């Protein structure tokens, strides 16, 4: 295998409590800590392990978004990626537009394997990998909990309701990662300092021939309803009575 492409999305850190803007126009992100999407970190870790086993020559990380995305790309470089590509874009992008941009990059780079996180923790769409595989007309293996590569094939273990499912796909292919696949490595300070000096290639959306215009329009955002206060009961009879009063039981 020659080249693996990994997508890195910039999201609000999973430890941060987010809030909806007072006017309902979106989520307030000003001043919040931003990080690499956790599933994408797992995808990069797996790509690095494949390269370290001598089964791939190069790992390229890609991020689509504002200039601040370069921070996440440098995190990817500090983890061990060979190159970074940034596709500048301000504003939201739908999964289909992201898939089309990735297709342009995959074609341009002649990638043998694309590894993406199964979903992003900000929108939870879980669509980009599947759409990319369809547009690319290549096999896909989603929600991977184990990934093995051998020559021109990839063997993927997936967790399903009945247990484990093992599938084999021909390369090139798209694989999306689940949480149990691996544990991303800790990034050391010397690697972070080295990554700051590495160049990041910029590729415009226009050069890839993609129209990023959204097909859907979000009308309003609102937070979930506050959780109701719990009630302490003395025994089972009181519990049943309370449930009947609330209409939970007939």
N, C-alpha and C positions, 0 to 999 in steps of 0.2 A: 504494500500500500504506500502511496506517495504522500497524499495530503489529507488532513482532517480539518474541517471547518467547524468551529464552535460558536454559537450565538450567545452573546452576553447582553442582558437587558438591565438597564438602570431602573431600580425601583426603590421605594421607601423601605428602609431597613425593617426587617421583620420584628425587631424589638420595639419599634416606635408605635405608639398609639396614634392613629390618624383621626382627623375630624373633617366633617363636611363644612364647606364654606357657608356662612350665614345666609347668603342669597341662593344656596342650592345649585350653584353653577359648577361645582366640582369638589375635589378633595384639596384641602389646604396642604401644600407641600413646602411652603416658604420656611427656610431655616431648619428643615428636618434632615436627619442623617440619611443619605442615599447609599445604596450598596448594590452589589451584583445580585441578581435574582438567585436565591439559594439553589434552585434546580439547575440553573446554568452553571453554578460553581461545580456541582456534581458532574455535569457534562464535561466541563474542562478537565477536571481531575481524571476522568476516565480516558479522555483523549491523551493526556500526558502519560498515563500508565501504559497505554498502547504504544506510544512512541518509545517510552523507556524500555519496553520489552523488545524493541527493535522491529516492531510490526508496522511502523509508519515513519516517514522521514520528517514531516513538518506538521505543526499544529498552528492554525491561523484563527485568531479570535476576531469576531465581527460584532459591532454594535451600531444600532440605528437610533439616532436621536440628537439632542442638542449637543453643543460643544462640551458640556459637562460630562458627557458619556466617556470622554477620554480618561477620566479618573478611573472608571471601571475597566477600561481597556488596559490601563497601566497595572491594575490589580491582576488582570489576566497575564500580562507580560511578567509580572513579578512571580506569579505561580509557576511560570515556565514556558508560556507560549512563545513560539518563534517570531511571529509577526502579528500586527494588529491593523485592522481596517475599520475606519469610521465612516459611516454614511450620515452626513449632517441632515437633520430635519427637526424643525420646531413644531410642536403640537402633537396630538395623538395620531396613532396609526392603527388601522384595523388589521387583524391577522392576515387577511388576504393580501393587503398591500405589503406587509412585512414578508410574506411568503414569496411574493413576486420579486421584491428587492433581493432576498436571499438567493432566489433562483438565478438572478443576474450575476451575483457574486460567485455562486457555485459554478456556473458555466464559465465565467471569466477565469476562475482559479483552477478549473478542471479537477474538482475535489473527488476523492474516492469515498469519503464518508462524511456525513453531516451529523453532528450530535447536538441536540437541543434539549433544554429542560422541558419536561412534559407540560408545564404551564408556568405562567408568571403569577406571582403572589399579589399583583395589583389588580389584574382584571380576571384572572382564573379562566381565561378562554379555552386553553388547551386545544388550540386549532392549528397553530402555525406549522408544526411539524407535519401534520397530516396533509395540509394544503400544499406544502412544499413538495412532498412526495408525489402528490397527484399532478402538480404542474410540471415536475421534473420527469414524470413517467418512470419513476424508479420505486423499488420496494420500500416498505416502511416497517419498523418494529417499535411500537410505542410502549411506554411505561416499563422500561427495562430495569430489572433488579440484578441482572448479571449479563455481561457482554463479553463474548470471546470472538476473536477474529482469526481467520486462517486463510491466507492467500486471498482468494477473490470472494470469500463468503464471510458472513457474520452470524454467529449463533447467539440468540437472545433468549433469556429466561424472563418470563413475565408472571407477576402474581395476579391470579384471577380468583373468582369466587370459589371455584372447585379445588383450588390448590395452585400448582405451578404449570405454566404452559411454556414449552420450548419450541421456538421457531428458528428456521435458518433462512437467511435472505442472501441473494447475490449482491455484490458490490458493483457499482456505487449504490448507496442506500441512505435512508434517513432513520436515525435512532433517537428516541426521546427517553429521558432518564427519570427514574423514580428515586425516592429518597433512600431506599435500601441498597442502591447500587454501590456506593462507597462513601467515605468520609473525606471531604476536601482537605488538602494539606494546609498547614499553617504557613502564612507568608512571613518570611523573615525580613528584618529591617534592611540588611545589605541588598537583598533582592529588590526591595521597594525602591531604594536609592538608584540601583542600576536601571530599573524600569523607567525612571523619570527621564533618562537620557536617550532612551530608544525612540526611534521615529515611529509615528503613526500615519499610515497612508490614509488619505481622504478620497472618497469616491462619491460623486454626486448621484442623486437619484435620477436626474435627467440623463446622465451618461449610460445608465442601465436601461433606459427606455421604459420607465415605470411611471404611471400616473398615481400619485399617492392620495388623490382626492377621496374623502370618506364617502361611503355609500349609505351610512346610517348617521342619524343625528340624535345625540342624547339631549333630552328635554329638561331633565331635572335630576338632581341627586338628593337623597335624604338618608339620614342615619337610621339604623334599625330601632325599633321601638324599645324603650327602656324595659329592662327585666322587672317583672312584678316582684314585690316583696314576698318572701316565703312566710308560711304559717306553721307554727309548731302545734302538733296534735299530741294528745295523751295516749291514744290507743287506736286500734284498727277501726273501731266503730266510729270514732270521731273523724278519722281520715275518710272513710266511706261517705259519711254525712257531708263533709266539706266538698268532696268531689261531686256529689249529687247536686249540692247547692250551686256549684259553678257550671253545671250542665255537662260535666265530663262523663258522668255515669247516668244511665237511664233510671 
